[in-house]
Amino acid sequence: TMASNFKDGLTVIAVLYHVSNERNEAIDQIIDYLDDVKDYDKMNEPVRMKKPFVVRQLFPKLNGYMTYGGSLTTPSCAEAVTWIVLSETFPVTLKQVDSFKEVHYEEKRTLKNNYRDLQKLNNRPVIVVLPEGEKSVSDAASPLQLSLGSLFFMLIAAKLL
């Protein structure tokens, strides 16, 4: 799209999930419709949901976040994204994750192992924004700049899902 031609043309809010025995009801509402879109030839077809879906249900309580300028995760990998990674994670079961692995994003290619490898820092500052009144991990005032390497653990966790 035209937005990817600009350094800050896109913003992505990333919600990370942790494996749990507790089912995520918001994710279940999406899974209910995966059969309608899992085949590649249906990818751009609209799906009529039987009841309203509240997108806010997919977001945990806002309890701080990290932000940095980065790139798209798919080709062209344009440096056009302001990433906002929420600090709070949300539960998801392995069975729920497996449901998404049946969706095709290309002819005969499912969403299994669809992550992008960890990228070099390239002098990108990572800004950590803490909730008001919360102490940071250093004496510096919030927002605190950290290296992109701080996100390594979260990326590995996302890769495991």
Secondary structure, DSSP 8 states (H G I E B T S, - for coil): -GGGGSTTSEEEEE--EEE-SS--HHHHHHHTTHHHH-SGGGTTS----SS---GGGGS-----EEEEEE--SSTT--S-EEEEEESS-EEE-HHHHHHHTT-EEETTEESTT--------TT--EEEE--TT---SSSS-SSEEE-GGGGHHHHHHHHH-
